[in-house]
Amino acid sequence: MKKFLHYEQVAGICHEANRYIQYLLKEDQNESWENVSNHIHESAEDGVLSALEGMTPEQLHHNWLVFKTHAGWVWGEVKDEEKKTHPCMLPYEELPENQRLKDRVFFAIVNACKENINL
């Protein structure tokens, strides 16, 4: 079967699904995929590649923490791109269930698409 999605497109799909979850949870929403920083693109793309390598949602969150930490991010009560703070800079088991949902949805989207992804 011909593969028709590039992993970067799947990262965008995951990002937009996350935005919708943010909307449902009445959180501040990220900008659309087309308008976010390169850092967010790289983070989501890294997540897709990691999920394709078999990481679980918990491992994906840990991988995201490492990615963010290397970029200088720390825990903070609110997400602030300038200050590089984020309330999800916590171990997976300390996240509220509604935040763990985002990792599971990301994982599910990648796995639903994996047979059709070009690397």
Biopython code that builds the backbone (N, CA, C, O; Angstrom):
import numpy as np
from Bio.PDB.StructureBuilder import StructureBuilder

atoms = [
    (1, "MET", "N", (0.837, -1.172, 0.000)),
    (1, "MET", "CA", (0.000, 0.000, 0.000)),
    (1, "MET", "C", (0.889, 1.245, 0.000)),
    (1, "MET", "O", (1.904, 1.293, 0.694)),
    (2, "LYS", "N", (0.503, 2.228, -0.770)),
    (2, "LYS", "CA", (1.237, 3.483, -0.841)),
    (2, "LYS", "C", (0.986, 4.298, 0.426)),
    (2, "LYS", "O", (-0.153, 4.451, 0.866)),
    (3, "LYS", "N", (2.058, 4.811, 0.996)),
    (3, "LYS", "CA", (1.946, 5.642, 2.192)),
    (3, "LYS", "C", (1.693, 7.065, 1.752)),
    (3, "LYS", "O", (2.335, 7.556, 0.823)),
    (4, "PHE", "N", (0.767, 7.725, 2.406)),
    (4, "PHE", "CA", (0.347, 9.035, 1.931)),
    (4, "PHE", "C", (0.472, 10.160, 2.947)),
    (4, "PHE", "O", (0.170, 11.305, 2.614)),
    (5, "LEU", "N", (0.906, 9.880, 4.173)),
    (5, "LEU", "CA", (1.104, 10.925, 5.162)),
    (5, "LEU", "C", (2.577, 11.028, 5.520)),
    (5, "LEU", "O", (3.260, 10.014, 5.661)),
    (6, "HIS", "N", (3.059, 12.232, 5.663)),
    (6, "HIS", "CA", (4.409, 12.423, 6.166)),
    (6, "HIS", "C", (4.301, 12.593, 7.673)),
    (6, "HIS", "O", (3.302, 13.115, 8.169)),
    (7, "TYR", "N", (5.321, 12.156, 8.405)),
    (7, "TYR", "CA", (5.240, 12.223, 9.865)),
    (7, "TYR", "C", (5.004, 13.646, 10.356)),
    (7, "TYR", "O", (4.418, 13.835, 11.423)),
    (8, "GLU", "N", (5.448, 14.652, 9.601)),
    (8, "GLU", "CA", (5.208, 16.044, 9.999)),
    (8, "GLU", "C", (3.721, 16.387, 9.922)),
    (8, "GLU", "O", (3.220, 17.166, 10.733)),
    (9, "GLN", "N", (3.017, 15.811, 8.952)),
    (9, "GLN", "CA", (1.567, 16.021, 8.857)),
    (9, "GLN", "C", (0.857, 15.386, 10.047)),
    (9, "GLN", "O", (-0.092, 15.956, 10.586)),
    (10, "VAL", "N", (1.313, 14.215, 10.453)),
    (10, "VAL", "CA", (0.715, 13.542, 11.603)),
    (10, "VAL", "C", (0.964, 14.372, 12.865)),
    (10, "VAL", "O", (0.094, 14.450, 13.732)),
    (11, "ALA", "N", (2.132, 14.987, 12.973)),
    (11, "ALA", "CA", (2.413, 15.876, 14.109)),
    (11, "ALA", "C", (1.405, 17.023, 14.130)),
    (11, "ALA", "O", (0.930, 17.411, 15.197)),
    (12, "GLY", "N", (1.082, 17.558, 12.978)),
    (12, "GLY", "CA", (0.090, 18.627, 12.893)),
    (12, "GLY", "C", (-1.293, 18.158, 13.297)),
    (12, "GLY", "O", (-2.026, 18.885, 13.968)),
    (13, "ILE", "N", (-1.658, 16.949, 12.896)),
    (13, "ILE", "CA", (-2.950, 16.378, 13.289)),
    (13, "ILE", "C", (-3.007, 16.226, 14.807)),
    (13, "ILE", "O", (-4.010, 16.570, 15.433)),
    (14, "CYS", "N", (-1.934, 15.712, 15.391)),
    (14, "CYS", "CA", (-1.873, 15.548, 16.852)),
    (14, "CYS", "C", (-1.971, 16.903, 17.548)),
    (14, "CYS", "O", (-2.662, 17.037, 18.558)),
    (15, "HIS", "N", (-1.286, 17.898, 17.011)),
    (15, "HIS", "CA", (-1.327, 19.243, 17.591)),
    (15, "HIS", "C", (-2.744, 19.798, 17.575)),
    (15, "HIS", "O", (-3.211, 20.353, 18.569)),
    (16, "GLU", "N", (-3.420, 19.649, 16.453)),
    (16, "GLU", "CA", (-4.778, 20.180, 16.345)),
    (16, "GLU", "C", (-5.742, 19.424, 17.258)),
    (16, "GLU", "O", (-6.664, 20.027, 17.807)),
    (17, "ALA", "N", (-5.548, 18.122, 17.428)),
    (17, "ALA", "CA", (-6.377, 17.364, 18.375)),
    (17, "ALA", "C", (-6.144, 17.874, 19.794)),
    (17, "ALA", "O", (-7.085, 18.004, 20.577)),
    (18, "ASN", "N", (-4.893, 18.161, 20.118)),
    (18, "ASN", "CA", (-4.564, 18.706, 21.437)),
    (18, "ASN", "C", (-5.226, 20.070, 21.641)),
    (18, "ASN", "O", (-5.717, 20.368, 22.730)),
    (19, "ARG", "N", (-5.238, 20.888, 20.604)),
    (19, "ARG", "CA", (-5.902, 22.195, 20.694)),
    (19, "ARG", "C", (-7.392, 22.023, 21.002)),
    (19, "ARG", "O", (-7.966, 22.783, 21.782)),
    (20, "TYR", "N", (-8.001, 21.027, 20.389)),
    (20, "TYR", "CA", (-9.425, 20.810, 20.628)),
    (20, "TYR", "C", (-9.664, 20.336, 22.069)),
    (20, "TYR", "O", (-10.632, 20.746, 22.710)),
    (21, "ILE", "N", (-8.789, 19.485, 22.561)),
    (21, "ILE", "CA", (-8.902, 19.067, 23.965)),
    (21, "ILE", "C", (-8.736, 20.285, 24.872)),
    (21, "ILE", "O", (-9.470, 20.429, 25.850)),
    (22, "GLN", "N", (-7.783, 21.160, 24.560)),
    (22, "GLN", "CA", (-7.613, 22.391, 25.344)),
    (22, "GLN", "C", (-8.907, 23.208, 25.325)),
    (22, "GLN", "O", (-9.314, 23.752, 26.352)),
    (23, "TYR", "N", (-9.539, 23.291, 24.182)),
    (23, "TYR", "CA", (-10.809, 24.014, 24.058)),
    (23, "TYR", "C", (-11.875, 23.378, 24.957)),
    (23, "TYR", "O", (-12.573, 24.080, 25.688)),
    (24, "LEU", "N", (-11.995, 22.059, 24.899)),
    (24, "LEU", "CA", (-12.995, 21.360, 25.708)),
    (24, "LEU", "C", (-12.751, 21.532, 27.202)),
    (24, "LEU", "O", (-13.693, 21.603, 27.992)),
    (25, "LEU", "N", (-11.472, 21.599, 27.580)),
    (25, "LEU", "CA", (-11.108, 21.755, 28.993)),
    (25, "LEU", "C", (-11.090, 23.218, 29.423)),
    (25, "LEU", "O", (-10.777, 23.535, 30.571)),
    (26, "LYS", "N", (-11.429, 24.109, 28.486)),
    (26, "LYS", "CA", (-11.433, 25.550, 28.747)),
    (26, "LYS", "C", (-10.055, 26.064, 29.178)),
    (26, "LYS", "O", (-9.940, 26.947, 30.028)),
    (27, "GLU", "N", (-9.016, 25.486, 28.567)),
    (27, "GLU", "CA", (-7.640, 25.936, 28.785)),
    (27, "GLU", "C", (-7.281, 26.954, 27.712)),
    (27, "GLU", "O", (-7.955, 27.063, 26.688)),
    (28, "ASP", "N", (-6.209, 27.697, 27.964)),
    (28, "ASP", "CA", (-5.669, 28.538, 26.907)),
    (28, "ASP", "C", (-5.218, 27.623, 25.784)),
    (28, "ASP", "O", (-4.502, 26.650, 26.019)),
    (29, "GLN", "N", (-5.638, 27.935, 24.558)),
    (29, "GLN", "CA", (-5.303, 27.093, 23.422)),
    (29, "GLN", "C", (-4.001, 27.525, 22.772)),
    (29, "GLN", "O", (-3.674, 28.710, 22.708)),
    (30, "ASN", "N", (-3.269, 26.531, 22.293)),
    (30, "ASN", "CA", (-2.118, 26.817, 21.449)),
    (30, "ASN", "C", (-2.609, 27.473, 20.164)),
    (30, "ASN", "O", (-3.785, 27.379, 19.814)),
    (31, "GLU", "N", (-1.712, 28.123, 19.483)),
    (31, "GLU", "CA", (-2.009, 28.621, 18.142)),
    (31, "GLU", "C", (-2.186, 27.422, 17.210)),
    (31, "GLU", "O", (-1.801, 26.303, 17.549)),
    (32, "SER", "N", (-2.761, 27.660, 16.049)),
    (32, "SER", "CA", (-2.903, 26.587, 15.064)),
    (32, "SER", "C", (-1.516, 26.117, 14.617)),
    (32, "SER", "O", (-0.525, 26.832, 14.768)),
    (33, "TRP", "N", (-1.466, 24.924, 14.074)),
    (33, "TRP", "CA", (-0.205, 24.304, 13.651)),
    (33, "TRP", "C", (0.597, 25.229, 12.735)),
    (33, "TRP", "O", (1.821, 25.307, 12.838)),
    (34, "GLU", "N", (-0.092, 25.919, 11.852)),
    (34, "GLU", "CA", (0.584, 26.794, 10.895)),
    (34, "GLU", "C", (1.231, 28.005, 11.573)),
    (34, "GLU", "O", (2.133, 28.619, 11.002)),
    (35, "ASN", "N", (0.786, 28.354, 12.774)),
    (35, "ASN", "CA", (1.250, 29.578, 13.429)),
    (35, "ASN", "C", (2.120, 29.361, 14.662)),
    (35, "ASN", "O", (2.540, 30.335, 15.287)),
    (36, "VAL", "N", (2.401, 28.115, 15.027)),
    (36, "VAL", "CA", (3.205, 27.886, 16.224)),
    (36, "VAL", "C", (4.698, 27.958, 15.903)),
    (36, "VAL", "O", (5.106, 27.916, 14.742)),
    (37, "SER", "N", (5.488, 28.068, 16.949)),
    (37, "SER", "CA", (6.941, 28.186, 16.821)),
    (37, "SER", "C", (7.564, 26.892, 16.290)),
    (37, "SER", "O", (6.961, 25.820, 16.342)),
    (38, "ASN", "N", (8.773, 27.028, 15.785)),
    (38, "ASN", "CA", (9.524, 25.854, 15.340)),
    (38, "ASN", "C", (9.723, 24.873, 16.488)),
    (38, "ASN", "O", (9.735, 23.660, 16.283)),
    (39, "HIS", "N", (9.879, 25.407, 17.701)),
    (39, "HIS", "CA", (10.072, 24.540, 18.868)),
    (39, "HIS", "C", (8.878, 23.601, 19.044)),
    (39, "HIS", "O", (9.059, 22.416, 19.322)),
    (40, "ILE", "N", (7.679, 24.115, 18.887)),
    (40, "ILE", "CA", (6.485, 23.272, 19.032)),
    (40, "ILE", "C", (6.400, 22.265, 17.894)),
    (40, "ILE", "O", (6.028, 21.112, 18.113)),
    (41, "HIS", "N", (6.739, 22.688, 16.690)),
    (41, "HIS", "CA", (6.784, 21.744, 15.563)),
    (41, "HIS", "C", (7.763, 20.616, 15.869)),
    (41, "HIS", "O", (7.432, 19.439, 15.720)),
    (42, "GLU", "N", (8.966, 20.981, 16.298)),
    (42, "GLU", "CA", (9.990, 19.971, 16.573)),
    (42, "GLU", "C", (9.572, 19.040, 17.694)),
    (42, "GLU", "O", (9.836, 17.839, 17.636)),
    (43, "SER", "N", (8.918, 19.583, 18.718)),
    (43, "SER", "CA", (8.460, 18.769, 19.839)),
    (43, "SER", "C", (7.420, 17.751, 19.377)),
    (43, "SER", "O", (7.516, 16.574, 19.723)),
    (44, "ALA", "N", (6.441, 18.183, 18.612)),
    (44, "ALA", "CA", (5.392, 17.274, 18.127)),
    (44, "ALA", "C", (5.964, 16.247, 17.154)),
    (44, "ALA", "O", (5.596, 15.074, 17.206)),
    (45, "GLU", "N", (6.855, 16.675, 16.274)),
    (45, "GLU", "CA", (7.459, 15.753, 15.314)),
    (45, "GLU", "C", (8.298, 14.701, 16.033)),
    (45, "GLU", "O", (8.286, 13.529, 15.656)),
    (46, "ASP", "N", (9.031, 15.121, 17.076)),
    (46, "ASP", "CA", (9.795, 14.182, 17.885)),
    (46, "ASP", "C", (8.849, 13.179, 18.550)),
    (46, "ASP", "O", (9.156, 11.990, 18.637)),
    (47, "GLY", "N", (7.705, 13.662, 19.015)),
    (47, "GLY", "CA", (6.722, 12.777, 19.632)),
    (47, "GLY", "C", (6.187, 11.745, 18.666)),
    (47, "GLY", "O", (6.016, 10.582, 19.032)),
    (48, "VAL", "N", (5.919, 12.152, 17.436)),
    (48, "VAL", "CA", (5.434, 11.199, 16.426)),
    (48, "VAL", "C", (6.485, 10.126, 16.172)),
    (48, "VAL", "O", (6.171, 8.935, 16.176)),
    (49, "LEU", "N", (7.722, 10.539, 15.952)),
    (49, "LEU", "CA", (8.787, 9.565, 15.690)),
    (49, "LEU", "C", (8.973, 8.624, 16.876)),
    (49, "LEU", "O", (9.204, 7.429, 16.694)),
    (50, "SER", "N", (8.873, 9.163, 18.086)),
    (50, "SER", "CA", (9.015, 8.329, 19.289)),
    (50, "SER", "C", (7.867, 7.339, 19.413)),
    (50, "SER", "O", (8.083, 6.182, 19.775)),
    (51, "ALA", "N", (6.648, 7.780, 19.116)),
    (51, "ALA", "CA", (5.492, 6.872, 19.157)),
    (51, "ALA", "C", (5.646, 5.771, 18.110)),
    (51, "ALA", "O", (5.292, 4.618, 18.360)),
    (52, "LEU", "N", (6.168, 6.123, 16.949)),
    (52, "LEU", "CA", (6.386, 5.124, 15.905)),
    (52, "LEU", "C", (7.438, 4.096, 16.318)),
    (52, "LEU", "O", (7.425, 2.959, 15.847)),
    (53, "GLU", "N", (8.348, 4.507, 17.202)),
    (53, "GLU", "CA", (9.368, 3.580, 17.715)),
    (53, "GLU", "C", (8.819, 2.696, 18.827)),
    (53, "GLU", "O", (9.515, 1.802, 19.309)),
    (54, "GLY", "N", (7.563, 2.941, 19.242)),
    (54, "GLY", "CA", (6.924, 2.072, 20.213)),
    (54, "GLY", "C", (6.767, 2.620, 21.617)),
    (54, "GLY", "O", (6.393, 1.879, 22.526)),
    (55, "MET", "N", (7.044, 3.900, 21.816)),
    (55, "MET", "CA", (6.868, 4.465, 23.152)),
    (55, "MET", "C", (5.397, 4.476, 23.552)),
    (55, "MET", "O", (4.510, 4.700, 22.729)),
    (56, "THR", "N", (5.165, 4.229, 24.832)),
    (56, "THR", "CA", (3.817, 4.292, 25.405)),
    (56, "THR", "C", (3.469, 5.755, 25.684)),
    (56, "THR", "O", (4.349, 6.614, 25.623)),
    (57, "PRO", "N", (2.199, 6.057, 25.990)),
    (57, "PRO", "CA", (1.861, 7.439, 26.353)),
    (57, "PRO", "C", (2.701, 7.973, 27.517)),
    (57, "PRO", "O", (3.114, 9.133, 27.495)),
    (58, "GLU", "N", (2.955, 7.149, 28.523)),
    (58, "GLU", "CA", (3.789, 7.578, 29.650)),
    (58, "GLU", "C", (5.211, 7.878, 29.182)),
    (58, "GLU", "O", (5.795, 8.884, 29.584)),
    (59, "GLN", "N", (5.766, 7.023, 28.345)),
    (59, "GLN", "CA", (7.117, 7.251, 27.819)),
    (59, "GLN", "C", (7.152, 8.481, 26.919)),
    (59, "GLN", "O", (8.138, 9.217, 26.914)),
    (60, "LEU", "N", (6.082, 8.709, 26.156)),
    (60, "LEU", "CA", (6.015, 9.911, 25.320)),
    (60, "LEU", "C", (6.055, 11.171, 26.175)),
    (60, "LEU", "O", (6.711, 12.149, 25.818)),
    (61, "HIS", "N", (5.352, 11.145, 27.303)),
    (61, "HIS", "CA", (5.374, 12.320, 28.182)),
    (61, "HIS", "C", (6.780, 12.524, 28.747)),
    (61, "HIS", "O", (7.274, 13.651, 28.794)),
    (62, "HIS", "N", (7.421, 11.441, 29.172)),
    (62, "HIS", "CA", (8.786, 11.566, 29.691)),
    (62, "HIS", "C", (9.713, 12.120, 28.612)),
    (62, "HIS", "O", (10.548, 12.981, 28.888)),
    (63, "ASN", "N", (9.566, 11.631, 27.398)),
    (63, "ASN", "CA", (10.371, 12.114, 26.271)),
    (63, "ASN", "C", (10.127, 13.604, 26.034)),
    (63, "ASN", "O", (11.064, 14.356, 25.767)),
    (64, "TRP", "N", (8.853, 14.029, 26.133)),
    (64, "TRP", "CA", (8.496, 15.448, 25.994)),
    (64, "TRP", "C", (9.168, 16.269, 27.088)),
    (64, "TRP", "O", (9.682, 17.356, 26.824)),
    (65, "LEU", "N", (9.164, 15.743, 28.335)),
    (65, "LEU", "CA", (9.826, 16.440, 29.443)),
    (65, "LEU", "C", (11.311, 16.649, 29.154)),
    (65, "LEU", "O", (11.845, 17.736, 29.374)),
    (66, "VAL", "N", (11.962, 15.619, 28.668)),
    (66, "VAL", "CA", (13.391, 15.711, 28.335)),
    (66, "VAL", "C", (13.599, 16.744, 27.235)),
    (66, "VAL", "O", (14.500, 17.577, 27.326)),
    (67, "PHE", "N", (12.766, 16.692, 26.193)),
    (67, "PHE", "CA", (12.864, 17.639, 25.083)),
    (67, "PHE", "C", (12.728, 19.068, 25.589)),
    (67, "PHE", "O", (13.535, 19.931, 25.243)),
    (68, "LYS", "N", (11.707, 19.322, 26.409)),
    (68, "LYS", "CA", (11.465, 20.665, 26.943)),
    (68, "LYS", "C", (12.595, 21.104, 27.875)),
    (68, "LYS", "O", (13.052, 22.244, 27.804)),
    (69, "THR", "N", (13.044, 20.203, 28.746)),
    (69, "THR", "CA", (14.111, 20.533, 29.690)),
    (69, "THR", "C", (15.382, 20.936, 28.948)),
    (69, "THR", "O", (16.043, 21.903, 29.328)),
    (70, "HIS", "N", (15.725, 20.204, 27.895)),
    (70, "HIS", "CA", (16.914, 20.546, 27.099)),
    (70, "HIS", "C", (16.776, 21.912, 26.442)),
    (70, "HIS", "O", (17.776, 22.568, 26.147)),
    (71, "ALA", "N", (15.547, 22.339, 26.215)),
    (71, "ALA", "CA", (15.300, 23.656, 25.614)),
    (71, "ALA", "C", (15.173, 24.752, 26.676)),
    (71, "ALA", "O", (14.905, 25.909, 26.349)),
    (72, "GLY", "N", (15.367, 24.382, 27.957)),
    (72, "GLY", "CA", (15.351, 25.385, 29.020)),
    (72, "GLY", "C", (14.030, 25.580, 29.738)),
    (72, "GLY", "O", (13.897, 26.511, 30.532)),
    (73, "TRP", "N", (13.050, 24.726, 29.481)),
    (73, "TRP", "CA", (11.738, 24.859, 30.115)),
    (73, "TRP", "C", (11.761, 24.290, 31.524)),
    (73, "TRP", "O", (12.507, 23.357, 31.822)),
    (74, "VAL", "N", (10.923, 24.872, 32.393)),
    (74, "VAL", "CA", (10.773, 24.430, 33.776)),
    (74, "VAL", "C", (9.289, 24.430, 34.134)),
    (74, "VAL", "O", (8.453, 24.946, 33.392)),
    (75, "TRP", "N", (8.980, 23.834, 35.296)),
    (75, "TRP", "CA", (7.611, 23.845, 35.757)),
    (75, "TRP", "C", (7.208, 25.266, 36.119)),
    (75, "TRP", "O", (8.010, 26.035, 36.648)),
    (76, "GLY", "N", (5.968, 25.602, 35.830)),
    (76, "GLY", "CA", (5.384, 26.874, 36.223)),
    (76, "GLY", "C", (3.874, 26.718, 36.250)),
    (76, "GLY", "O", (3.321, 25.855, 35.569)),
    (77, "GLU", "N", (3.217, 27.543, 37.030)),
    (77, "GLU", "CA", (1.755, 27.427, 37.163)),
    (77, "GLU", "C", (1.021, 27.662, 35.847)),
    (77, "GLU", "O", (-0.060, 27.115, 35.628)),
    (78, "VAL", "N", (1.607, 28.471, 34.978)),
    (78, "VAL", "CA", (0.995, 28.744, 33.677)),
    (78, "VAL", "C", (2.018, 28.523, 32.571)),
    (78, "VAL", "O", (3.225, 28.658, 32.771)),
    (79, "LYS", "N", (1.498, 28.180, 31.406)),
    (79, "LYS", "CA", (2.375, 28.034, 30.241)),
    (79, "LYS", "C", (2.744, 29.431, 29.756)),
    (79, "LYS", "O", (1.879, 30.278, 29.532)),
    (80, "ASP", "N", (4.044, 29.652, 29.600)),
    (80, "ASP", "CA", (4.550, 30.942, 29.146)),
    (80, "ASP", "C", (5.756, 30.671, 28.265)),
    (80, "ASP", "O", (6.813, 30.270, 28.752)),
    (81, "GLU", "N", (5.595, 30.893, 26.952)),
    (81, "GLU", "CA", (6.689, 30.595, 26.019)),
    (81, "GLU", "C", (7.900, 31.492, 26.229)),
    (81, "GLU", "O", (9.030, 31.053, 26.014)),
    (82, "GLU", "N", (7.694, 32.723, 26.639)),
    (82, "GLU", "CA", (8.824, 33.628, 26.875)),
    (82, "GLU", "C", (9.614, 33.215, 28.106)),
    (82, "GLU", "O", (10.845, 33.187, 28.085)),
    (83, "LYS", "N", (8.895, 32.891, 29.186)),
    (83, "LYS", "CA", (9.563, 32.480, 30.429)),
    (83, "LYS", "C", (9.929, 30.999, 30.421)),
    (83, "LYS", "O", (10.663, 30.529, 31.290)),
    (84, "LYS", "N", (9.418, 30.275, 29.443)),
    (84, "LYS", "CA", (9.631, 28.835, 29.304)),
    (84, "LYS", "C", (9.157, 28.082, 30.542)),
    (84, "LYS", "O", (9.884, 27.270, 31.114)),
    (85, "THR", "N", (7.917, 28.371, 30.942)),
    (85, "THR", "CA", (7.296, 27.633, 32.041)),
    (85, "THR", "C", (6.079, 26.880, 31.515)),
    (85, "THR", "O", (5.426, 27.311, 30.565)),
    (86, "HIS", "N", (5.790, 25.751, 32.151)),
    (86, "HIS", "CA", (4.661, 24.916, 31.724)),
    (86, "HIS", "C", (4.172, 24.101, 32.923)),
    (86, "HIS", "O", (4.985, 23.498, 33.624)),
    (87, "PRO", "N", (2.859, 24.070, 33.171)),
    (87, "PRO", "CA", (2.340, 23.314, 34.308)),
    (87, "PRO", "C", (2.418, 21.792, 34.145)),
    (87, "PRO", "O", (2.208, 21.067, 35.117)),
    (88, "CYS", "N", (2.711, 21.299, 32.953)),
    (88, "CYS", "CA", (2.814, 19.852, 32.741)),
    (88, "CYS", "C", (4.247, 19.342, 32.828)),
    (88, "CYS", "O", (4.525, 18.197, 32.473)),
    (89, "MET", "N", (5.147, 20.182, 33.296)),
    (89, "MET", "CA", (6.533, 19.760, 33.479)),
    (89, "MET", "C", (6.631, 18.978, 34.794)),
    (89, "MET", "O", (7.309, 19.379, 35.740)),
    (90, "LEU", "N", (5.929, 17.851, 34.808)),
    (90, "LEU", "CA", (5.838, 16.960, 35.961)),
    (90, "LEU", "C", (5.944, 15.525, 35.470)),
    (90, "LEU", "O", (5.682, 15.251, 34.299)),
    (91, "PRO", "N", (6.327, 14.601, 36.359)),
    (91, "PRO", "CA", (6.269, 13.186, 35.965)),
    (91, "PRO", "C", (4.831, 12.804, 35.596)),
    (91, "PRO", "O", (3.872, 13.354, 36.138)),
    (92, "TYR", "N", (4.701, 11.865, 34.680)),
    (92, "TYR", "CA", (3.394, 11.446, 34.172)),
    (92, "TYR", "C", (2.427, 11.117, 35.299)),
    (92, "TYR", "O", (1.265, 11.521, 35.265)),
    (93, "GLU", "N", (2.907, 10.384, 36.297)),
    (93, "GLU", "CA", (2.013, 9.956, 37.377)),
    (93, "GLU", "C", (1.506, 11.119, 38.233)),
    (93, "GLU", "O", (0.536, 10.957, 38.974)),
    (94, "GLU", "N", (2.139, 12.274, 38.142)),
    (94, "GLU", "CA", (1.690, 13.454, 38.885)),
    (94, "GLU", "C", (0.755, 14.356, 38.070)),
    (94, "GLU", "O", (0.198, 15.318, 38.600)),
    (95, "LEU", "N", (0.592, 14.046, 36.803)),
    (95, "LEU", "CA", (-0.303, 14.854, 35.964)),
    (95, "LEU", "C", (-1.760, 14.577, 36.304)),
    (95, "LEU", "O", (-2.116, 13.444, 36.627)),
    (96, "PRO", "N", (-2.597, 15.590, 36.234)),
    (96, "PRO", "CA", (-4.041, 15.331, 36.357)),
    (96, "PRO", "C", (-4.493, 14.433, 35.192)),
    (96, "PRO", "O", (-3.889, 14.447, 34.120)),
    (97, "GLU", "N", (-5.533, 13.675, 35.411)),
    (97, "GLU", "CA", (-6.025, 12.746, 34.385)),
    (97, "GLU", "C", (-6.330, 13.450, 33.065)),
    (97, "GLU", "O", (-6.064, 12.897, 31.997)),
    (98, "ASN", "N", (-6.888, 14.667, 33.123)),
    (98, "ASN", "CA", (-7.218, 15.356, 31.871)),
    (98, "ASN", "C", (-5.965, 15.712, 31.071)),
    (98, "ASN", "O", (-6.049, 15.890, 29.856)),
    (99, "GLN", "N", (-4.813, 15.821, 31.722)),
    (99, "GLN", "CA", (-3.570, 16.078, 30.993)),
    (99, "GLN", "C", (-2.975, 14.777, 30.443)),
    (99, "GLN", "O", (-2.366, 14.775, 29.373)),
    (100, "ARG", "N", (-3.152, 13.688, 31.165)),
    (100, "ARG", "CA", (-2.702, 12.380, 30.656)),
    (100, "ARG", "C", (-3.471, 12.003, 29.394)),
    (100, "ARG", "O", (-2.943, 11.338, 28.503)),
    (101, "LEU", "N", (-4.718, 12.436, 29.335)),
    (101, "LEU", "CA", (-5.547, 12.173, 28.160)),
    (101, "LEU", "C", (-4.861, 12.663, 26.887)),
    (101, "LEU", "O", (-4.924, 11.998, 25.853)),
    (102, "LYS", "N", (-4.214, 13.810, 26.956)),
    (102, "LYS", "CA", (-3.549, 14.365, 25.770)),
    (102, "LYS", "C", (-2.476, 13.418, 25.250)),
    (102, "LYS", "O", (-2.331, 13.251, 24.039)),
    (103, "ASP", "N", (-1.714, 12.789, 26.165)),
    (103, "ASP", "CA", (-0.685, 11.835, 25.741)),
    (103, "ASP", "C", (-1.309, 10.595, 25.115)),
    (103, "ASP", "O", (-0.786, 10.056, 24.140)),
    (104, "ARG", "N", (-2.428, 10.143, 25.675)),
    (104, "ARG", "CA", (-3.094, 8.962, 25.113)),
    (104, "ARG", "C", (-3.692, 9.247, 23.742)),
    (104, "ARG", "O", (-3.644, 8.396, 22.854)),
    (105, "VAL", "N", (-4.252, 10.435, 23.567)),
    (105, "VAL", "CA", (-4.812, 10.804, 22.261)),
    (105, "VAL", "C", (-3.693, 10.916, 21.227)),
    (105, "VAL", "O", (-3.833, 10.419, 20.110)),
    (106, "PHE", "N", (-2.593, 11.559, 21.586)),
    (106, "PHE", "CA", (-1.437, 11.676, 20.694)),
    (106, "PHE", "C", (-1.001, 10.279, 20.243)),
    (106, "PHE", "O", (-0.830, 10.026, 19.051)),
    (107, "PHE", "N", (-0.826, 9.381, 21.208)),
    (107, "PHE", "CA", (-0.419, 8.003, 20.947)),
    (107, "PHE", "C", (-1.415, 7.304, 20.013)),
    (107, "PHE", "O", (-1.013, 6.632, 19.064)),
    (108, "ALA", "N", (-2.695, 7.463, 20.283)),
    (108, "ALA", "CA", (-3.737, 6.812, 19.486)),
    (108, "ALA", "C", (-3.746, 7.318, 18.045)),
    (108, "ALA", "O", (-3.917, 6.535, 17.111)),
    (109, "ILE", "N", (-3.562, 8.618, 17.868)),
    (109, "ILE", "CA", (-3.546, 9.178, 16.505)),
    (109, "ILE", "C", (-2.376, 8.623, 15.715)),
    (109, "ILE", "O", (-2.542, 8.194, 14.573)),
    (110, "VAL", "N", (-1.194, 8.629, 16.315)),
    (110, "VAL", "CA", (-0.014, 8.110, 15.609)),
    (110, "VAL", "C", (-0.223, 6.645, 15.247)),
    (110, "VAL", "O", (0.068, 6.234, 14.124)),
    (111, "ASN", "N", (-0.723, 5.863, 16.188)),
    (111, "ASN", "CA", (-0.920, 4.441, 15.916)),
    (111, "ASN", "C", (-1.998, 4.188, 14.884)),
    (111, "ASN", "O", (-1.909, 3.222, 14.127)),
    (112, "ALA", "N", (-3.021, 5.041, 14.838)),
    (112, "ALA", "CA", (-4.056, 4.888, 13.820)),
    (112, "ALA", "C", (-3.513, 5.193, 12.428)),
    (112, "ALA", "O", (-4.002, 4.655, 11.435)),
    (113, "CYS", "N", (-2.508, 6.052, 12.358)),
    (113, "CYS", "CA", (-1.966, 6.496, 11.071)),
    (113, "CYS", "C", (-0.716, 5.721, 10.642)),
    (113, "CYS", "O", (-0.306, 5.822, 9.486)),
    (114, "LYS", "N", (-0.109, 4.960, 11.535)),
    (114, "LYS", "CA", (1.249, 4.468, 11.311)),
    (114, "LYS", "C", (1.449, 3.652, 10.033)),
    (114, "LYS", "O", (2.537, 3.677, 9.458)),
    (115, "GLU", "N", (0.447, 2.946, 9.590)),
    (115, "GLU", "CA", (0.606, 2.158, 8.362)),
    (115, "GLU", "C", (0.689, 3.035, 7.117)),
    (115, "GLU", "O", (1.062, 2.566, 6.041)),
    (116, "ASN", "N", (0.341, 4.306, 7.268)),
    (116, "ASN", "CA", (0.311, 5.205, 6.120)),
    (116, "ASN", "C", (1.283, 6.376, 6.228)),
    (116, "ASN", "O", (1.134, 7.378, 5.529)),
    (117, "ILE", "N", (2.279, 6.247, 7.105)),
    (117, "ILE", "CA", (3.201, 7.359, 7.330)),
    (117, "ILE", "C", (4.517, 7.128, 6.595)),
    (117, "ILE", "O", (5.154, 6.084, 6.731)),
    (118, "ASN", "N", (4.900, 8.123, 5.819)),
    (118, "ASN", "CA", (6.238, 8.168, 5.222)),
    (118, "ASN", "C", (7.170, 8.866, 6.203)),
    (118, "ASN", "O", (6.812, 9.879, 6.803)),
    (119, "LEU", "N", (8.350, 8.322, 6.356)),
    (119, "LEU", "CA", (9.336, 8.955, 7.248)),
    (119, "LEU", "C", (10.285, 9.835, 6.474)),
    (119, "LEU", "O", (11.179, 10.445, 7.060)),
]
sb = StructureBuilder()
sb.init_structure("model")
sb.init_model(0)
sb.init_chain("A")
sb.init_seg("    ")
for serial, (resi, resn, name, xyz) in enumerate(atoms, 1):
    if name == "N":
        sb.init_residue(resn, " ", resi, " ")
    sb.init_atom(name, np.array(xyz, "f"), 0.0, 1.0, " ", f" {name:<3s}", serial, name[0])
structure = sb.get_structure()
